[in-house]
Each structure stands twice: as structure tokens, then as C-alpha cells.
């Protein structure tokens, strides 16, 4: 089975929020075009994984409506993963996070795309580097959380070996847990 065939099958097994057809919304508005995906590849100087490209062109920025998302992978709760961004947003957010901060450090390591983020600025990242091509990482917004929980010096935690693997893990979750948003001890709920 090819990556494209696998992601197509997996995508049909996830429960997605229905497309809001009121107000003139159409399915095409949720999908990424070849032109948008090409702009993303050009910015990165790298090819995108086939499964991710298929997903962006055929499912796109649909919202999860599936309790199986409430699970932990390598200590990271997926409850904050509510949708995947479209190619325009991925490019915009990745460019912004690739700029140096006030200390001169990159906010995210090179060769990573922000494919989703939470309201608290936690990121789900797709790796296009040759060393970790296709892997999906999590990066918490809080540096202390990253120091205590990350497996890499750059603060990343591996959540899946590929985009398809991430969806497969969600589908295989037969015991959804309580909602958990990866709060750190310094986070305040207002």
C-alpha cells in the first residue's frame, strides 16, 4: 500500500466536523491548492511527504470531531490538536516562527513546518529534514516544560513517525482519556 492509499483510508476513519455550508462555505475552501503547496516547498527547499500532501489536497483544514484525539503519545496530550492548518497558514506561521527572537534564537528549528498549534501556542511540527523526514513533533510553549519533558535539546517530543502514523494512532485509540491540554505549572487559566 502506498502512502497516499494509506492516508486516504485513515482519513475516512477519523470523525471530522461537517463542513459549514451556511454562509457560502464549500469543501474547496478547506483544501490546499498545488500552487499553495508549491510555495511551501519552495520556502523549505524540500519536498513534502506524500501522505501530508494528499491530506492537504483532499481533507485539508477540517476540525476533529473525534473523542479518540484525547490520548497521550510520549507524554504529550493530543487534546489540543483540534485541526490541521491549510498550506497558506502553515507557510505564514512557519515563516513567523523561523524568525529569530529577541535573544537571536530561532523559535523553531530549521526544516520544520507548523502544521497545527494550540491556543496556548503549543506546536505540532512536520519534519522535512533528511535525518527525520516525515516525523511529527510536539513543541510546548513553555521552556520549563520543554526542559523537563522533551527528548531532544531543541525541546521537541516525537509524537509520530509520519503524518499517517499520527492518524493511525488516533484511530487505534480505543480508550479516550480525559481532556488534557499539556498545561505547565506556570500556566494560568483565566
DRENDO-1510 file (C-alpha; in Angstrom, 1 decimal, always signed):
<recs>
REC; n; res; u; v; w
REC; 1; UNK; +0.0; +0.0; +0.0 .
REC; 2; UNK; +1.3; +3.4; -0.9 .
REC; 3; UNK; +1.5; +6.4; +1.5 .
REC; 4; UNK; -1.3; +8.1; -0.5 .
REC; 5; UNK; -3.6; +5.0; -0.3 .
REC; 6; UNK; -2.9; +4.6; +3.5 .
REC; 7; UNK; -3.7; +8.2; +4.3 .
REC; 8; UNK; -6.8; +8.1; +2.2 .
REC; 9; UNK; -8.1; +5.1; +4.2 .
REC; 10; UNK; -7.0; +6.6; +7.5 .
REC; 11; UNK; -8.7; +9.9; +6.8 .
REC; 12; UNK; -12.1; +8.2; +6.2 .
REC; 13; UNK; -11.8; +6.6; +9.6 .
REC; 14; UNK; -11.5; +9.9; +11.5 .
REC; 15; UNK; -14.6; +11.8; +12.6 .
REC; 16; UNK; -14.4; +15.3; +11.2 .
REC; 17; UNK; -16.7; +18.3; +11.9 .
REC; 18; UNK; -19.1; +18.7; +9.0 .
REC; 19; UNK; -18.3; +21.4; +6.5 .
REC; 20; UNK; -20.2; +24.6; +7.4 .
REC; 21; UNK; -22.1; +25.0; +4.2 .
REC; 22; UNK; -24.0; +28.0; +5.5 .
REC; 23; UNK; -22.5; +31.4; +4.6 .
REC; 24; UNK; -21.2; +30.1; +1.3 .
REC; 25; UNK; -18.5; +27.8; +2.6 .
REC; 26; UNK; -17.5; +25.0; +0.2 .
REC; 27; UNK; -15.3; +21.9; +0.5 .
REC; 28; UNK; -12.7; +23.6; -1.8 .
REC; 29; UNK; -12.2; +26.4; +0.8 .
REC; 30; UNK; -10.8; +23.8; +3.3 .
REC; 31; UNK; -8.3; +22.4; +0.8 .
REC; 32; UNK; -4.8; +23.5; -0.2 .
REC; 33; UNK; -4.0; +24.0; -3.9 .
REC; 34; UNK; -1.0; +22.8; -5.8 .
REC; 35; UNK; +0.1; +26.4; -6.0 .
REC; 36; UNK; -0.1; +26.9; -2.2 .
REC; 37; UNK; +1.8; +23.6; -1.6 .
REC; 38; UNK; +4.5; +24.6; -4.2 .
REC; 39; UNK; +5.0; +27.8; -2.3 .
REC; 40; UNK; +5.5; +25.9; +0.9 .
REC; 41; UNK; +8.0; +23.5; -0.8 .
REC; 42; UNK; +9.9; +26.4; -2.3 .
REC; 43; UNK; +10.2; +28.2; +1.0 .
REC; 44; UNK; +11.6; +25.0; +2.6 .
REC; 45; UNK; +13.7; +23.9; -0.3 .
REC; 46; UNK; +12.4; +20.4; +0.4 .
REC; 47; UNK; +9.7; +18.0; -0.8 .
REC; 48; UNK; +6.7; +17.5; +1.4 .
REC; 49; UNK; +5.8; +13.9; +2.5 .
REC; 50; UNK; +3.3; +12.3; +0.1 .
REC; 51; UNK; +0.8; +11.4; +2.8 .
REC; 52; UNK; +0.7; +15.1; +4.1 .
REC; 53; UNK; +0.3; +16.4; +0.5 .
REC; 54; UNK; -2.6; +14.1; -0.2 .
REC; 55; UNK; -4.2; +15.1; +3.1 .
REC; 56; UNK; -3.9; +18.8; +2.4 .
REC; 57; UNK; -5.4; +18.5; -1.1 .
REC; 58; UNK; -8.2; +16.1; -0.1 .
REC; 59; UNK; -9.2; +16.7; +3.6 .
REC; 60; UNK; -7.4; +20.0; +4.5 .
REC; 61; UNK; -8.2; +22.2; +7.5 .
REC; 62; UNK; -11.1; +20.1; +8.8 .
REC; 63; UNK; -11.8; +20.2; +12.6 .
REC; 64; UNK; -11.6; +16.9; +14.6 .
REC; 65; UNK; -14.9; +15.7; +16.0 .
REC; 66; UNK; -13.5; +12.5; +17.3 .
REC; 67; UNK; -13.0; +11.7; +21.0 .
REC; 68; UNK; -10.2; +9.4; +20.2 .
REC; 69; UNK; -8.0; +12.5; +19.9 .
REC; 70; UNK; -7.9; +12.6; +23.7 .
REC; 71; UNK; -4.8; +10.5; +24.3 .
REC; 72; UNK; -1.2; +10.8; +25.2 .
REC; 73; UNK; +1.8; +10.0; +22.9 .
REC; 74; UNK; +5.2; +10.1; +24.6 .
REC; 75; UNK; +3.7; +12.1; +27.4 .
REC; 76; UNK; +2.0; +14.7; +25.1 .
REC; 77; UNK; -1.7; +15.0; +25.2 .
REC; 78; UNK; -3.3; +15.4; +21.8 .
REC; 79; UNK; -6.4; +17.1; +23.2 .
REC; 80; UNK; -5.1; +20.4; +22.0 .
REC; 81; UNK; -4.9; +19.1; +18.4 .
REC; 82; UNK; -8.2; +20.3; +17.0 .
REC; 83; UNK; -7.3; +20.7; +13.3 .
REC; 84; UNK; -4.5; +21.0; +10.8 .
REC; 85; UNK; -3.8; +24.3; +9.1 .
REC; 86; UNK; -4.0; +24.8; +5.4 .
REC; 87; UNK; -0.9; +25.5; +3.3 .
REC; 88; UNK; -1.2; +29.3; +3.4 .
REC; 89; UNK; -1.4; +29.3; +7.2 .
REC; 90; UNK; +1.4; +26.7; +7.5 .
REC; 91; UNK; +3.7; +28.9; +5.4 .
REC; 92; UNK; +2.7; +32.0; +7.3 .
REC; 93; UNK; +3.1; +30.5; +10.8 .
REC; 94; UNK; +6.3; +28.7; +9.8 .
REC; 95; UNK; +7.9; +31.9; +8.4 .
REC; 96; UNK; +7.0; +33.8; +11.6 .
REC; 97; UNK; +8.4; +31.1; +13.9 .
REC; 98; UNK; +11.5; +30.8; +11.8 .
REC; 99; UNK; +12.5; +34.4; +12.5 .
REC; 100; UNK; +14.9; +35.0; +15.3 .
REC; 101; UNK; +13.6; +36.0; +18.7 .
REC; 102; UNK; +14.9; +38.9; +20.9 .
REC; 103; UNK; +17.8; +36.6; +22.0 .
REC; 104; UNK; +18.8; +35.8; +18.4 .
REC; 105; UNK; +17.5; +32.2; +18.6 .
REC; 106; UNK; +15.1; +30.6; +16.1 .
REC; 107; UNK; +11.7; +29.9; +17.7 .
REC; 108; UNK; +11.5; +26.5; +15.9 .
REC; 109; UNK; +14.4; +24.5; +14.5 .
REC; 110; UNK; +15.0; +24.6; +10.7 .
REC; 111; UNK; +13.2; +22.2; +8.4 .
REC; 112; UNK; +10.1; +22.1; +10.5 .
REC; 113; UNK; +6.5; +23.1; +9.5 .
REC; 114; UNK; +3.9; +24.3; +12.0 .
REC; 115; UNK; +1.0; +22.0; +10.9 .
REC; 116; UNK; -1.1; +22.8; +13.9 .
REC; 117; UNK; -0.9; +24.9; +17.0 .
REC; 118; UNK; -3.0; +25.4; +20.1 .
REC; 119; UNK; -4.5; +28.4; +21.7 .
REC; 120; UNK; -1.6; +28.4; +24.2 .
REC; 121; UNK; +1.0; +28.4; +21.3 .
REC; 122; UNK; +2.0; +24.7; +21.5 .
REC; 123; UNK; +3.0; +23.5; +18.1 .
REC; 124; UNK; +2.7; +20.2; +16.1 .
REC; 125; UNK; +5.5; +20.2; +13.6 .
REC; 126; UNK; +6.2; +18.2; +10.5 .
REC; 127; UNK; +9.9; +17.5; +9.9 .
REC; 128; UNK; +11.2; +17.7; +6.3 .
REC; 129; UNK; +14.9; +17.3; +7.2 .
REC; 130; UNK; +16.8; +14.4; +5.7 .
REC; 131; UNK; +17.5; +12.9; +9.2 .
REC; 132; UNK; +13.9; +12.9; +10.4 .
REC; 133; UNK; +11.9; +13.2; +7.2 .
REC; 134; UNK; +8.1; +13.0; +7.8 .
REC; 135; UNK; +8.2; +12.7; +11.6 .
REC; 136; UNK; +5.7; +14.7; +13.6 .
REC; 137; UNK; +7.0; +16.5; +16.7 .
REC; 138; UNK; +5.4; +18.5; +19.5 .
REC; 139; UNK; +6.8; +21.7; +20.9 .
REC; 140; UNK; +5.4; +23.1; +24.1 .
REC; 141; UNK; +5.1; +26.9; +24.5 .
REC; 142; UNK; +6.8; +26.9; +27.9 .
REC; 143; UNK; +10.6; +26.5; +28.1 .
REC; 144; UNK; +10.4; +24.9; +31.6 .
REC; 145; UNK; +8.0; +22.2; +30.3 .
REC; 146; UNK; +10.3; +21.6; +27.3 .
REC; 147; UNK; +13.3; +21.2; +29.6 .
REC; 148; UNK; +11.5; +18.6; +31.8 .
REC; 149; UNK; +9.7; +16.7; +29.1 .
REC; 150; UNK; +11.4; +17.0; +25.8 .
REC; 151; UNK; +13.6; +14.2; +24.5 .
REC; 152; UNK; +15.8; +16.5; +22.4 .
REC; 153; UNK; +17.8; +19.5; +23.3 .
REC; 154; UNK; +15.7; +21.7; +21.0 .
REC; 155; UNK; +12.6; +20.9; +23.1 .
REC; 156; UNK; +10.8; +18.6; +20.8 .
REC; 157; UNK; +8.9; +15.4; +21.6 .
REC; 158; UNK; +8.3; +12.8; +18.9 .
REC; 159; UNK; +4.5; +12.0; +18.6 .
REC; 160; UNK; +4.5; +10.0; +15.4 .
REC; 161; UNK; +6.9; +8.6; +12.8 .
REC; 162; UNK; +4.8; +10.1; +9.9 .
REC; 163; UNK; +1.6; +12.0; +9.3 .
REC; 164; UNK; -0.2; +8.7; +8.5 .
REC; 165; UNK; +1.2; +7.2; +11.7 .
REC; 166; UNK; -0.3; +10.1; +13.7 .
REC; 167; UNK; -3.8; +9.5; +12.3 .
REC; 168; UNK; -3.3; +5.7; +12.7 .
REC; 169; UNK; -2.5; +6.2; +16.4 .
REC; 170; UNK; -5.7; +8.3; +16.9 .
REC; 171; UNK; -7.8; +5.7; +15.1 .
REC; 172; UNK; -6.4; +2.9; +17.2 .
REC; 173; UNK; -7.2; +4.7; +20.5 .
REC; 174; UNK; -10.0; +2.5; +22.0 .
REC; 175; UNK; -9.9; +4.2; +25.4 .
REC; 176; UNK; -10.0; +8.0; +25.0 .
REC; 177; UNK; -8.7; +9.8; +28.1 .
REC; 178; UNK; -10.0; +12.9; +29.8 .
REC; 179; UNK; -9.2; +16.2; +28.0 .
REC; 180; UNK; -5.7; +17.4; +28.9 .
REC; 181; UNK; -4.1; +20.4; +27.4 .
REC; 182; UNK; -0.4; +19.9; +28.4 .
REC; 183; UNK; -0.6; +22.7; +31.0 .
REC; 184; UNK; +2.6; +23.5; +32.8 .
REC; 185; UNK; +2.8; +24.6; +36.4 .
REC; 186; UNK; +3.2; +28.2; +35.3 .
REC; 187; UNK; +0.1; +28.2; +33.1 .
REC; 188; UNK; -2.8; +30.2; +34.5 .
REC; 189; UNK; -6.4; +29.6; +33.4 .
REC; 190; UNK; -8.3; +32.9; +33.4 .
</recs>
